[in-house]
């Protein structure tokens, strides 16, 4: 049998693009189908930038859209990033030209996944995005392929390595968020503008994709409830640990009340839980199905090697001519995404109230909670030097979000309370 050589065009030569060039230069015949994958053309912002891989023998395109439409490539790899702009136009151009597309762009798939899926399927070509979620850890393949025989109930985990590194280092070293963020930027874990990561938006993109795969609906990033970690204080990390928890940025999606709830929040996880044990820049995910039960996967969520490996796995799927919908169902059969009103959510919560050291403070807070229908599961009063007051910390029993917010609003108005109470969720995992 004659081996086919797939001519691949790569737009974006950052960390992942460089890793992919290095891998395919060393192992062009890596795919089990027996064909060869050879990068023949590239596009990036700066042709003269120093790189770890020689690109002098590759065709250069200043415009990724022109590369995507080139008749001299068989497969287009998009590693530019961003939900719109050149990345979106380039992917659309390649699909319209009947070329398979592999991308690591979680923002693009989370925002425009349904329309791009419809375009790809109308052209009869694959659109694959394993590297968009959890880097080299195969979360996308697991949900799209391995779980088709089950009904997924929920997915939840740690999907952003930058935030996981920052929270882990804050706890380990006792340093502030700002200090650890600067270190993360120096190590390359965080961008110069870290908003997408620390604001929770990166995790929001990823959990929106996983929700679509898990529940057979169109991705809907706008419906995700997102809170980042920039307001997490060292004091809360310490007090949560005293209560038996570790704070992690948890992204989760679950079926509830005829719809889907997609959330990203700094959340308390029991110290003995596997997600609490995932430190540093690791990603970790729980998938729960009605038949299989709970599955746990953990691995590198970023980096040249792991993410390039995921891109290569998608290229291999294209070369084997695997045929399947972009999501779990054809684009035209995807269910509408029905978001759940956040006020109807029910869960346990962590409340920290900074108060003046006066008699009757605890009683007033307890009475206010009782009036709002919020019951207390555990309680801690622990003076902390330099805290500017006495922190009273409690974990509630499962309570509707609307009642929690009502209680917080009332507690804030008590004369002995120094600031608005700090609310963190307790992860439902």
N, C-alpha and C positions, 0 to 999 in steps of 0.2 A: 504494500500500500504506500502511495506517495505521500510524504509528509507535506502539509501546508505550512507556509510561513505567514503568520499574521503580522501585518505591518501596523504598529501601534503608535498613535500620536498622543502625547502627554502634555496637557496644559497645567502649568504650575510646577515649579521645580524647587519647592521648599523642602522641609524635612522629609515628608512622605514621598514627594516626587524624586528626590535624590536617592532615597532608599529603594524605590522601585527601579530606577535606572541601574543601580548597583546590582540588584538581585538578578534582573533579566540579562544584564551583561555577562554575569557569571553562569546563569542557568537558563538559557533560552528554551531548552527542551524540558522544562520542569513539569509541564502539564501531563496528566495520565493519558490523555487522548493521543499523545505521540506527536502532535504538531509543535511547531516552534513559535515563540512569541518574541518579536524583535522590535524594539523602539526605533523608529526611523525618523520621527519628527517631534519637535518640542516647541513650547511657547512659554514665556515668562515675562515678568516686567522688565528685567534687566539682563541683556545678553552678556554683558561684560563682567557680571558678578562672579567672584571666585567660587568654585564649586568643587566638591570632592570627587565628582565624576566628569570625565572628559565628554563634552558634547560637540566637539569640533567637527565630528563626522556626521552629525545629525542635521536634518533640514530645520531651519529656524523660522518661526512665524512670530512676528510682533503682535499679531492679533489672534487670540485663541479661537475666535469665531471662524476666521479663515482656516485655521488648522482643522477645526471640527468638520468643515465642509470640503476639505481637500480630497480629491479622488485618489491620492497616493497613500491613504491610510485605510485600514480595514476596521479598526476599533479605536474609539476615542475614550481617553481617560481624563476626567475633569478633577483637578486638585486645586482649583483657583480659590474656591470658597465664596461665601456670600449667597443670600437667598435670591438676589436679583442681579442686574447688570450683566457683565460679560459671561459669567458662569452660566446663568440661565439661558442666555441667547445661544451660547456655544453648544450646550446640551440639546436645546431644541433644534439647532442647525444639524447636528450629527444625526439625531433621530429622524428628522425629515429626509435626510439623505440616505436613510436605511442602514445606518451604522450602529452597531451595538455600543452602549455607553456604560462605563464603569465610573463611579464617583465616590468620593469620601465626604461629600458635602452635605452635612446633616441639616443645615439651615435650608438649603434648596429643597430637599426631600420633605422636610417638615412643613414647609410653607406651600410648595407647589407640587407635592408628590402625586396627588390625584390626577392633575391635568397632564403631568409628564408621563404618568403610567398610561393614560388614555392614548397619548401620542405614540408611545413606544409600542403598545399593543396594536394600534391601527397600522403601524408600519411593519409589524411582525418581527421586531428586534428586541433584544434584552435591554433592560435598564437595571443595573445591579449596584448595590450600595452597602455591602457588608462592612466596609471600613468606616461608615458614617457613625456607627454606634459601638463603643467599647473597643475600638482599634482592632487588634488581632484576636480578640475573644469573640467567638462566633455567636453572638446574641441574635443577629438578624436571621441567619440560617436556621437557628434552632426554632425560632418562632414561625418562620415562613415555611419550613420544610418538616422539621422533626415533630412539630406539635399539631400538624394538620389532622391527626387522628384523635385529638382531644379538644375539649372546650376550656380555653384559658379563662381563669377567674381574675387573676391579677398578675402584674409584674411590678417589681419595686427593687431599687438598689442604689448603688453609688455609681454615677455615670460621668462624673467629672473629676479627673485626677488632680487638677490644680486645686480645687476646693478641698479635696481629701488630704492633700499634702499640707495645706495651710492649717486646717483644723487639727491634724495630727501633730504638727510641729508646735502649735500654740499650746496644746495639752502637754506635750513632752518637755518643752523648754520654758513654759511660763511667759513667753513673749507675746506682745500685742499683735493684733491682726495686721496693722500697717507694717510692722517690723518683719513679720514672716512673709508678707506679700512681696516686700522688696527682695528678700532672699529668693523667693520663687521666681521672680523676674530675672534675677541674676543667674539662676540655674536653667533658665529656659522653660520652666513649667508654666509661667504666666507671661502674657504679652505686655508690651509697653502700656497699652490700654487694656486693662484686665476685665472690663465691664462685662463682656460676654460670658466669661467664666464665673467670676465672683458674684455677678448679678443673677446667676441661676439660669441664664438664657440658653447656654450650651446644653445643660442638662435638660432644659425644657424642650429643645429641638429633638434630642435623642429619645426622651420618653414619649413624645408625640408620635415618633416613628414606630416605636415598640407598641404603643397602644393600637395604632392602625393595623399592625401585623397580628397582634394578639386577638383583636376583637372584630376583624373583618370590616373596619370602617375606614373612611378617608382620613388622612392625617389632618389635624386642625390645631396648629400651634397657637393660634389666637385664643383658643378656649382653655389653654393651660393656665393654672393658677401658680404663679412663680414668685418665689422669695429667695434672695441670695444670702450670702454669708457675711456681707460687709458689716452688719450690725451685731454679729455674734461677739460677745464680750468674753474676755478671759474669766471674769467672775462667774459667768454662767457655765463655762466649761468645767470649772472647779466644783461648783455647787451640784451640777448634774452628776458628776462623778461620785460625790458624796452620797447621792441618792441611788447610785448603782447604774448610772447611764453614761453613755458617751455621745457627744453631739456629732452628727454626720449630716451632710447634705443628701437627703433622700429624695429621689425622683420615683414617683409611683403612679400607676394607672390601674383602675379597678372598675368592674361593672357594678352599678348601683342604681336602684330605683328606675330601671328602664333606660339608663343612659351610661355615660362613661365619665369618671372623675379622673383628671390628669393633674398632678400636683408636684411641685418642687418646693421643699421647705427644709431649712435646718431643723433636724428632728432628733429626739432622744432615742437611742437604741440601747437595750440592756447590754451591760458589759460582756456577758457571756454569749452574745449573739454573733454569728459569723460575720455580719456586716460591721459590727463593732471591732472585729479583729482585722479588718481590711485596712491597713495603714498606708501611709505614704501616698504615692500616685496611683495605687491600684484601683481598678473598677471591679464591682461585684454586683450580681443580680440574682434575685429569686424569681422564678416563674412557677405559678401554681395552676394546675389543671384539675378538672373534675375526676379524671381517670388516672393520670400519672402521679398526681399529688404534687409535691414541691420539688423543684430542681434548683440547684445552686451552682452558678458558674462565677469564676473569678479569674482575673488576669490583667495584663497590661492594657490600659485603655488609650495609650498614645505612644508616640515615638516612631522613629524611622523604620525599625525592623518590624514590630508587630503590625503597624498599620499598612505598611507596604505588603506584608504577607497577606493581609485581608484583601487588598486590591488584587494581588496576584491570584488569590483563590477565585475571585469573581472572573478574572480573565480566563482562568482554567474552565470555569463553567460555560463561558461563551464558546470556548474552543471545543468543548464536548457536545455543543449544540443542545444543551439542556433547555427545555421549554416549560415555562411556568409563568403565571401572572406576576406582575411586579410586586404586588402585595399578596395576601392570601387568597384573594378572589379577583377576577377580572375587574378592571376599573369601572365598568358600567354596572357591576353588581355590588360595589362597595356600599355598605350601609351609611346613611348620614350620621355624622358625629353629633350625638345629642349630649350636650354638656350638662352636668349636675350643678345646681345652684350651690355655691360653697357654703352658704348659710345653713344648708340642710345636712352638711357633713357631720358625722358623729365620731368622736375619738377622744382619747385621753390627752391631757395638756399639762405643760409645765408653766407655772406662773411664778415670777419673782417680783416681789413687792418691796421697794425700799421705803422704810418707815422711820419715823422718829422713835427713839427709845423711851416709850411712855407706857404706863399701865393701860390695859384695855385695848391695845392695838390689835392683838391677835383675835380677840373676841369680835371686834368690829368687822374685821375681814371675814371671819367665819360666818357671821350673821348675814353679811352681804351676799356671800356665795350661796348660802342656804335659801335666801329670798329669791335668788335667780335660778334655783333648781340645780345648783352645781355641788356635787359631793366630793369630799377630799379622800384620796387614796393614801397618800403619804405626805409628811410634813417635815420641814427642817427650818430651824432658826439658828443661824450661826453667824455671830459677829465676825466681820472681815475687816482687817485693818486697811484704812484708806478708802473704804467703800463709799464714804459720804453719807452713811446712814446704816441702819440694821436691815440686812436682807432677810425677808421671810419667803421661803420657797416651798411650794407645794405642787404635788401632782394630783390631778383630778381623776375621778372615774370617767368612763366614756360619757361624753356630754355633747349635745348639739352645739355647733359653732355659734349659732345665734345667741344661745344662753351664755356662752363663754364671753363673747364680745359685750353683751349687756353687763355681765358681772365686772369686767375690766373697766368699763365706762363708769360704773358706780363706785368701784374701789378707788379709782383715780381722784374722785371728788372728796374722799375722806380727808379730814384736816391733818391727820398724822401721816398721810402718804406723800412722799416727796416727789414722785415722778410717775408717769404712766407705767403700770405694770408691764413687765416683759413677758411675752407669750411665745412659747415654743411648742411644737406638736410632739407627741410621743408616737414614734413610728408604729404603724400597724403591719407588722411583718412576722 
